[in-house]
Amino acid sequence: MPTDWSVKVPSSVKGTGVIAPTGKAVKVPCRDVFRVRDGKIASFNCYPSGTVLFGQLGVLTNLEAVLDQ
C-alpha cells in the first residue's frame, strides 16, 4: 500500500466581514486538499473559487476600476 496519498474535499468559505460598499456576506465554494504521508497529514491547502469570490465582491462587473488602481 502506498504511504503517500491525498484527499480532496469540497467545502465552502463564509465571510461576514464588511465588504465595501455593500456590507454583504460572501459564501465561496472551495476545494480542500489534504496530503497524507505515513498516516499523518503532511500538508493542507484550500483553493477557493476566485471567480465566485470576485463576482460576489463586484469586481467582475467593474474590472476597469480595479485595473486602473
N, C-alpha and C positions, 0 to 999 in steps of 0.2 A: 504494500500500500504506500502511495506517495506520502512524503512528510510535508510537502508544501501544497497548499490548495487555497482557493478563495471562495468567498460567499458574496453574492450581490443581492442586496435587499432594496426593494422600492420603498421610499418613505417620503415625508414632506417636511418642510421647514415653515414654521409660522412666525410672523413678526407682528408685534403690537406697538412698536415704537412709532414716533411721528414721522410721516413721510410728507415733506412739503410738496405741494401746497394742500394736499387732500387730507392728511392725517389718518388715512385708512390703513387697516392692517393688510398684510400680504400673506399668501399661502403659496409656497413654491414646491412643486414636486422635485425630488432628487433621488439619486441612486447612491446608497451606501455600499462601499466595498471593503470587506474585511479580508486581509491576507493572513493566513494561519500557517505557522511553521512549528513543527514538533509539538502540536497540540495547544499552542499558545498564540494569541493574537499578536502578529508581528507588525501590522500596520492597519490603519483605518483612514479612509478618505470619503468625503461626502461631495458629490458632484451635483449641485443644483442646476435646474434648467434656467440658463441665462435669459433665453427669450421670454419665458414666462415672467421672470422677475422684472426684466426691463419693461415688458408690456404693462405690468401692474404699477410700475413706477411712472409710467407715461413717457418713458424715454423713446420708445419706438414710434410714437406719434409726433415727436418733436426732435428728430435726430439733428437737425441743423443747429438748434440751440445748444445741444450737448457738444457737437463737434466744433463750434465756434469758441468754446472756452479754452 
